[in-house]
Amino acid sequence: MMNNNLGFTCSDVLLIPHFNEAVVLAGSKGMHRTISRVNVMEVPDVVDWVRPGEFLITSGFPFQDHPEIITDLIPQLVDKGVAAFGIKTKRYIDKIPDRALELADKLDFPIFELPPSTSFSDVVREIMERVLVQEARNLSVLQSRVQKMSQKLLQSEGLDEFLRSLEEMVENPVMIVDDVNQVILSPEAKQLINVVGDHSFLYKLREDSKTGVSFINIHDRRIRVYIANINTKQHHHCLLLLFEYNKEYAVVDQLTIDRISILVGLEMMNINARKEVESKYIDQFLQDWLTGKIGNDTDLKMRADACGYPLDDNSSFVVSVARWLGKKPDSDSLQQLIKQNRSQFLLHGIHVTLLEGELTFLLSKSTETDPEMLLDSIHRQLEGQFQLCIGKNVMYVNQVYDSYLQAKKIHHISTICNLEAANMRFNQLGVFQLLFLLPECEELIEFRARFITPIIQYDQKHNTMLFETLKVYFKNNKSTKKASKELFTHYNTIGYRIERVCEILQLKLEDGDDMLLLQLAVKVYEMSPQNSRTFEHKLTPTVSH
């Protein structure tokens, strides 16, 4: 009589007449493993073709010259989720190596010794007949389960409650992993993740998702994980995981996870659609607030409440704009960063959006909040080398625009002046904050034209690099050796070029005031509007000293 579990197991194999003379040589503790199909092995590289739940049988032909290969094969079959291994002896191999049997015992992997008279066609037919009977029972249970879980989703109880019910149904922990490795956990899965400590194991599960089964180690215990892919159309790397933690999962449990993954995919599509709409409203609200487009405080507070961002009357505000010190991520990558981190930032009172192509943060601070902790949380949360350009602290919601404007100015000046502090405020800019305040007037244009235009015109006429050399020279604190390394040329060449600049402008290299004027002219030129530069190139200055 077959077992009452919802699956045909290795123990049931011994009840089949063709297996009257079969002997379980090893792995007897794994006889509860469920068999879902039969596969015949007559080639050594069968590992690439096996599937979870298979009963693999062989005549022993692939091992006739090297029976020790069986020892190496066993852990690979276990990793693939193979249920059991049956080998004919006496024809191609006399016996199964003792090391292989010891390993199978250790892994609770059943190995059957099949008599020489065993007919593989009869074995396949007999086992599959019984598997199909069990599958009919499974389908009835499966239909009931899917109906119950569908009702859960229709009642809009959310995925957390959905996973709790699914965990109770399959009597094992379950987990949803989305495309960016954010997880939704059943109650018992939360305890497992706390034990594991981090989500690095998810990368291995993703690699193994094509085979549908993987393994993780928890407290020196090897846990099998059944993996079903979730298709949400927008994202194709979401997973539904079943951990074999409390008991061995049956075939019906695997089928349940497979069918339920479709329901989860539909629900995630609905959730993602709602989040996309909500995210657009949030971004538009933050962008309008930061740029001063919301008319009055009443409208601003109403929109903040509608977006789930209620404003605290006791808070002050600071705007920060990220300036990437290395390669700046493209717009899609920045949007993905926002998507991954927005909810986490919000816990700290940090709002984030993409404004004018830059990652922009609005920090909402209560009186007891340490602003440096908020800034540190941004650096910890995001990967990559970037600087936070921090605007002034403002006390009222209608002053946020002023903080944003200052953050933009700092971003602009830091970029030009190559300032690389992790956090940059306006009072850290030194003389450059004064240069930025200079109005774009005729005198300023003439100042730039007096010192810069002749150098640029000389470069254009003679195909030289005097202006570029001048910038690098000042950037490296007038060190010819450091400038030569950056420009990949000899330091004597740098010295010659700087002397040539002084000759053209009728300046003295040893005169500190002359060098200060020249350095200021370079920075003023770099901070000038692009249209002013174009105009200045056309000027013919009168050089005097």
C-alpha positions in Angstrom: 0.0 0.0 0.0 1.3 3.5 -0.9 1.9 6.2 1.6 -0.8 8.7 2.4 1.5 11.7 1.6 0.6 13.6 -1.5 3.5 12.1 -3.6 5.0 8.9 -4.8 8.1 8.3 -2.6 11.3 6.2 -2.7 9.7 3.9 -0.1 6.8 3.2 -2.5 9.3 1.9 -5.1 9.9 -1.2 -3.0 6.2 -2.0 -3.2 6.4 -2.4 -7.0 6.7 -6.1 -8.1 9.6 -5.4 -10.4 11.6 -4.2 -7.4 11.1 -7.3 -5.2 14.8 -8.1 -5.5 16.0 -4.5 -5.3 18.1 -3.5 -2.3 18.6 -0.1 -0.7 22.4 0.1 -0.2 22.6 3.6 1.2 20.6 6.7 2.0 17.7 4.9 3.8 17.0 8.1 5.8 16.0 9.8 2.5 13.4 7.2 1.5 10.7 9.8 2.0 11.9 11.7 -1.0 9.2 12.3 -3.6 9.6 10.8 -7.1 7.9 12.7 -10.0 9.5 11.1 -13.0 12.0 8.5 -14.1 15.2 9.1 -16.2 17.6 6.5 -17.7 21.3 7.3 -17.6 23.6 5.8 -20.2 26.0 8.8 -20.6 28.5 10.2 -18.0 27.4 13.9 -18.4 23.8 13.2 -17.4 24.0 15.9 -14.6 23.2 18.6 -17.2 19.9 16.9 -18.1 18.4 15.7 -14.8 15.5 17.4 -13.2 14.3 17.7 -9.6 12.3 14.7 -8.3 13.7 12.2 -10.8 14.5 8.6 -10.1 17.7 8.1 -12.1 18.4 4.5 -13.2 21.4 3.1 -15.1 22.8 -0.2 -16.3 26.2 0.9 -15.0 27.6 1.2 -18.5 28.9 4.8 -18.1 31.0 3.6 -15.1 32.4 0.2 -16.4 35.9 1.5 -16.6 35.8 4.1 -13.8 33.3 3.1 -11.1 34.8 5.7 -8.8 33.0 8.4 -10.9 29.9 7.5 -9.0 31.3 9.1 -5.8 31.8 12.4 -7.6 28.3 12.2 -9.2 26.3 11.7 -6.0 26.6 15.3 -4.6 25.9 16.8 -8.0 22.7 14.7 -8.2 21.7 15.9 -4.7 22.3 19.5 -5.7 20.0 19.0 -8.7 17.3 17.7 -6.5 17.3 14.1 -7.9 15.2 11.8 -5.7 17.2 8.6 -5.9 19.7 6.6 -7.9 19.2 3.0 -9.1 22.2 1.0 -10.5 22.3 -2.5 -12.1 25.3 -4.4 -10.8 27.1 -7.6 -12.0 27.0 -6.7 -15.7 29.2 -3.6 -16.2 30.3 -3.1 -12.6 30.6 -5.7 -9.9 29.7 -3.4 -7.0 29.2 0.2 -6.1 32.3 1.8 -4.4 32.1 2.0 -0.6 33.0 5.7 -0.7 30.0 6.4 -2.8 27.7 4.6 -0.4 29.2 6.4 2.6 28.6 9.7 0.9 25.1 8.8 0.0 24.4 7.8 3.6 25.8 11.2 4.7 23.5 13.1 2.3 20.4 10.8 2.9 20.4 10.1 -0.8 18.8 6.6 -1.5 20.9 4.3 -3.8 19.1 1.1 -5.0 21.0 -1.9 -6.3 18.9 -3.3 -9.1 19.1 -7.0 -10.1 20.5 -7.8 -13.6 17.1 -8.9 -14.8 15.5 -5.5 -14.3 13.7 -4.2 -17.4 14.0 -0.5 -17.6 10.9 -0.2 -19.7 8.8 -2.0 -17.1 10.3 0.1 -14.3 9.4 3.4 -16.1 5.9 2.2 -16.8 5.2 0.9 -13.3 6.6 4.0 -11.5 4.9 6.5 -13.9 1.5 4.8 -13.5 1.7 5.2 -9.8 3.1 8.8 -10.1 0.1 9.7 -12.3 -2.3 8.3 -9.8 -0.7 10.5 -7.1 -0.8 13.4 -9.5 -4.5 13.0 -9.9 -4.8 13.4 -6.2 -2.4 16.3 -6.2 -4.5 18.1 -8.9 -7.6 17.9 -6.7 -5.7 19.4 -3.7 -4.0 21.9 -6.0 -7.3 23.2 -7.3 -8.6 23.7 -3.8 -5.4 25.5 -2.8 -5.4 27.9 -5.8 -9.0 28.8 -5.2 -8.3 29.6 -1.6 -5.3 31.7 -2.4 -7.1 33.5 -5.2 -9.8 34.5 -2.8 -7.1 35.9 -0.5 -5.9 38.2 -3.2 -9.5 39.2 -4.2 -10.0 40.3 -0.6 -7.1 42.7 -1.0 -5.4 41.5 2.2 -1.9 42.2 0.8 1.1 40.1 0.0 2.2 39.8 3.7 -1.1 38.2 4.7 -1.0 36.2 1.5 2.4 34.7 2.3 1.3 33.9 5.9 -1.6 31.8 4.5 0.7 30.2 2.0 3.2 29.3 4.7 0.4 27.6 6.8 -0.8 25.7 3.7 2.6 24.2 2.6 3.9 24.1 6.2 7.2 25.6 5.2 8.6 29.2 5.0 8.0 31.1 1.8 9.5 34.3 0.3 9.0 36.7 -2.6 12.1 38.3 -4.1 11.6 41.2 -6.6 13.9 42.2 -9.4 16.1 44.4 -7.1 16.4 41.8 -4.3 13.8 43.4 -2.1 12.0 40.7 -0.2 8.5 40.0 1.2 8.6 37.3 3.9 6.3 34.9 5.6 6.5 35.0 9.4 8.8 32.0 9.6 10.9 33.2 6.7 11.6 36.4 8.6 13.2 34.3 11.3 15.3 32.4 8.8 16.6 35.7 7.2 17.5 37.0 10.7 19.6 33.9 11.2 21.3 34.2 7.7 22.1 37.8 8.4 22.2 39.2 4.8 20.7 38.7 1.4 23.9 37.6 -0.4 22.5 34.0 -0.7 19.9 35.4 -3.1 22.5 35.7 -5.9 23.1 32.0 -5.8 19.3 31.3 -5.8 19.0 33.4 -8.9 21.7 31.4 -10.6 20.0 28.2 -9.8 16.5 29.4 -10.7 16.7 27.7 -14.2 16.9 24.3 -12.6 14.1 25.2 -10.0 16.0 24.0 -7.0 18.9 25.3 -4.8 20.4 24.9 -1.4 21.4 27.2 1.4 23.2 26.5 4.7 21.5 27.6 8.0 23.1 26.7 11.3 25.2 23.9 9.6 22.0 22.6 8.2 21.6 22.2 4.4 18.2 23.5 3.4 16.7 22.8 0.0 14.9 25.6 -1.7 12.3 25.2 -4.4 12.3 28.2 -6.9 9.5 29.4 -9.1 9.9 32.4 -11.4 7.3 35.2 -11.2 6.5 37.0 -14.5 5.3 40.5 -13.9 5.9 41.6 -17.6 7.8 44.7 -16.4 10.3 42.7 -14.5 11.4 39.1 -15.3 13.7 38.3 -12.4 11.2 38.0 -9.5 11.1 34.7 -7.6 8.8 32.8 -5.3 10.8 30.6 -2.9 9.8 27.6 -0.8 12.2 26.6 1.9 12.3 22.9 2.9 12.7 23.7 6.6 10.0 22.1 8.7 9.4 19.1 6.5 10.2 17.8 3.0 8.0 19.5 0.5 5.8 17.2 -1.6 5.0 17.3 -5.3 1.7 19.1 -4.6 3.7 21.8 -2.7 5.9 22.4 -5.8 2.8 22.5 -8.0 1.2 24.9 -5.6 4.2 27.2 -5.7 4.2 27.1 -9.5 0.5 28.0 -9.8 0.6 30.5 -7.0 3.5 32.3 -8.7 1.2 33.3 -11.5 -1.2 34.8 -9.0 1.7 36.6 -7.3 2.8 37.9 -10.6 -0.6 39.5 -11.3 -0.8 41.0 -7.9 2.8 42.4 -8.2 1.8 43.9 -11.5 -1.1 45.7 -9.9 1.1 46.8 -7.0 3.8 48.1 -9.4 1.2 49.9 -11.5 -0.1 51.7 -8.4 3.4 52.5 -7.2 4.4 53.9 -10.6 1.4 56.3 -10.5 2.1 57.2 -6.9 5.8 57.7 -7.7 5.0 60.1 -10.5 2.7 62.2 -8.2 5.4 62.2 -5.5 8.1 63.2 -8.0 5.9 66.0 -9.4 5.1 67.2 -5.9 8.7 67.3 -4.8 9.9 68.9 -8.0 7.2 71.6 -7.8 8.0 72.2 -4.1 11.8 72.4 -4.7 11.4 74.8 -7.6 8.9 77.1 -5.9 6.0 76.4 -8.1 3.4 75.7 -5.4 1.5 78.9 -4.8 0.9 78.9 -1.0 1.4 76.9 2.1 -2.1 75.6 2.2 -1.8 74.0 -1.3 1.6 72.7 -0.4 0.4 70.9 2.8 -2.6 69.5 1.0 -0.5 68.0 -1.7 2.0 66.7 0.9 -0.8 64.9 2.7 -2.1 63.5 -0.5 1.3 62.1 -1.4 1.7 60.5 2.1 4.3 63.1 3.1 2.6 65.0 6.0 4.6 68.1 7.1 5.7 68.7 10.6 5.3 72.4 11.7 8.3 72.0 14.0 10.7 70.8 11.2 13.3 72.7 9.3 14.5 71.8 5.8 17.7 71.4 3.9 18.2 70.6 0.2 21.1 68.6 -1.0 22.2 67.8 -4.6 24.4 64.8 -5.4 27.5 65.5 -7.5 29.2 62.4 -8.9 32.9 62.4 -8.5 33.4 59.5 -10.9 31.2 58.4 -13.8 27.7 59.7 -13.3 25.0 57.0 -13.7 22.5 57.5 -16.5 19.0 58.7 -15.9 17.5 55.2 -15.9 20.0 54.1 -13.2 19.3 57.1 -11.1 15.5 56.4 -11.3 16.2 52.8 -10.2 18.2 54.1 -7.3 15.3 56.3 -6.2 12.9 53.3 -6.6 15.1 51.1 -4.5 15.8 53.5 -1.7 12.8 56.0 -1.5 10.9 54.1 1.3 14.1 53.6 3.3 15.0 57.3 3.0 11.5 58.3 4.1 12.0 56.5 7.4 14.8 59.1 8.2 12.8 62.1 6.9 14.6 62.2 3.6 12.7 62.8 0.4 14.5 62.1 -2.9 13.7 62.9 -6.6 15.4 63.4 -9.9 15.4 67.1 -10.7 17.1 68.7 -13.7 19.0 65.5 -14.2 20.5 65.4 -10.7 19.7 63.3 -7.6 18.2 65.7 -5.2 17.4 65.2 -1.5 15.1 67.2 0.7 15.9 66.6 4.4 13.2 67.3 6.9 14.8 67.8 10.3 13.1 68.1 13.7 14.8 70.0 16.5 16.4 66.8 17.9 17.6 65.4 14.6 21.3 65.4 14.0 21.7 66.7 10.4 25.0 64.9 10.0 23.4 61.6 10.7 20.9 62.3 7.9 23.7 63.0 5.5 25.6 59.9 6.6 22.6 57.8 6.0 22.5 59.0 2.4 26.1 58.0 1.8 25.6 54.6 3.5 22.4 53.9 1.5 23.8 54.7 -2.0 26.7 53.1 -3.8 29.2 55.2 -5.7 31.6 58.1 -5.1 29.5 61.3 -4.9 29.5 64.6 -3.1 26.5 66.1 -1.4 26.2 69.8 -2.2 24.2 71.2 0.8 22.0 74.2 0.6 21.2 76.5 3.6 18.9 75.4 6.4 15.4 77.0 6.1 12.7 77.1 8.7 9.6 77.4 6.5 8.2 75.2 3.7 8.0 78.2 1.3 11.8 78.8 1.7 12.8 75.3 0.4 13.4 76.9 -3.1 16.1 79.1 -1.6 17.9 76.1 -0.2 17.6 74.3 -3.5 19.1 77.3 -5.4 22.0 77.5 -3.1 22.6 73.7 -3.4 22.7 74.1 -7.2 25.2 77.0 -6.9 27.5 74.8 -4.7 27.1 72.0 -7.2 28.1 74.3 -10.0 31.1 75.8 -8.2 32.3 72.5 -6.9 32.3 71.0 -10.4 34.2 73.9 -11.8 36.7 74.1 -9.0 37.1 70.4 -8.6 36.2 70.4 -4.9 35.8 66.8 -3.6 34.8 67.0 0.1 32.1 64.4 0.9 29.7 67.2 2.1 30.1 70.7 0.7 28.4 73.8 2.1 28.4 77.3 0.9 30.8 78.6 3.6 33.3 76.0 2.6 33.8 77.5 -0.9 36.2 80.2 0.2 36.9 82.8 -2.4 34.8 81.0 -5.0 31.6 81.9 -3.3 32.5 85.5 -3.9 33.3 85.0 -7.5 29.9 83.4 -8.0 28.2 86.4 -6.7 29.7 88.7 -9.3 27.1 90.0 -11.7 27.5 89.3 -15.4 28.4 92.9 -16.4 30.5 94.5 -19.1 33.5 95.0 -16.7 33.5 91.3 -15.9 33.4 90.4 -19.6 36.3 92.7 -20.2 38.3 91.2 -17.3 37.9 87.7 -18.8 38.7 89.0 -22.2 41.8 90.8 -21.0 43.4 87.6 -19.5 41.7 84.6 -21.2 40.8 85.5 -24.8 44.4 86.1 -26.0 45.4 82.6 -24.7 42.4 80.9 -26.3 43.0 82.7 -29.6 46.7 81.7 -29.5 45.7 78.0 -28.9 43.3 78.1 -31.8 45.8 79.7 -34.2 48.9 77.5 -33.2 47.1 74.3 -32.2 48.6 74.5 -28.7 47.3 73.7 -25.1 48.3 76.9 -23.2 44.8 77.4 -21.6 44.4 73.7 -20.6 47.9 73.7 -19.2 47.2 76.9 -17.2 44.1 75.3 -15.7 45.9 72.1 -14.7 48.9 74.2 -13.4 46.7 76.1 -11.0 44.7 73.0 -10.1 47.9 71.4 -8.9 49.0 74.5 -6.8 51.4 75.7 -9.5 53.4 72.5 -9.4 55.0 71.8 -12.8 55.8 68.2 -11.9 52.2 67.3 -10.8 50.8 69.1 -13.9 53.2 67.3 -16.2 52.0 63.9 -14.8 48.3 64.9 -15.4 49.0 66.1 -18.9 51.5 63.3 -19.8 54.3 65.6 -20.7 57.7 66.8 -19.4 57.7 69.3 -16.6 60.0 71.5 -18.5 57.3 71.7 -21.2 54.8 72.9 -18.5 57.2 75.6 -17.4 57.7 76.7 -21.0 54.0 77.0 -21.6 53.3 79.0 -18.5 56.2 81.4 -19.4 54.6 81.7 -22.9 51.3 82.6 -21.3 53.0 85.4 -19.2 54.7 86.7 -22.4 51.4 86.9 -24.3 49.6 88.7 -21.4 52.7 90.7 -20.4 52.6 89.3 -16.8 55.5 88.4 -14.5 55.6 84.8 -13.4 57.4 85.8 -10.1 54.8 88.4 -9.3 52.2 87.0 -6.8 49.6 89.6 -7.7 49.9 88.8 -11.4 49.5 85.1 -10.8 46.5 85.8 -8.5 44.8 87.9 -11.2 45.5 85.1 -13.8 44.1 82.4 -11.5 41.0 84.4 -10.7 40.5 85.1 -14.4 40.6 81.3 -15.2 38.0 80.6 -12.5 35.8 83.5 -13.5 35.9 82.3 -17.1 35.0 78.8 -16.1 32.0 80.0 -14.1 30.8 82.3 -16.9 27.6 81.5 -18.9 28.3 79.7 -22.2 26.9 82.5 -24.3 29.3 85.0 -22.7 32.3 82.8 -23.6 31.1 82.7 -27.2 30.9 86.5 -27.3 34.3 86.9 -25.7 36.0 84.7 -28.2 35.2 87.4 -30.8 36.7 90.2 -28.8 40.1 91.7 -29.7 41.4 92.9 -26.4 43.8 95.8 -25.8 46.7 94.3 -23.9 48.2 96.6 -21.4 49.9 96.2 -18.0 
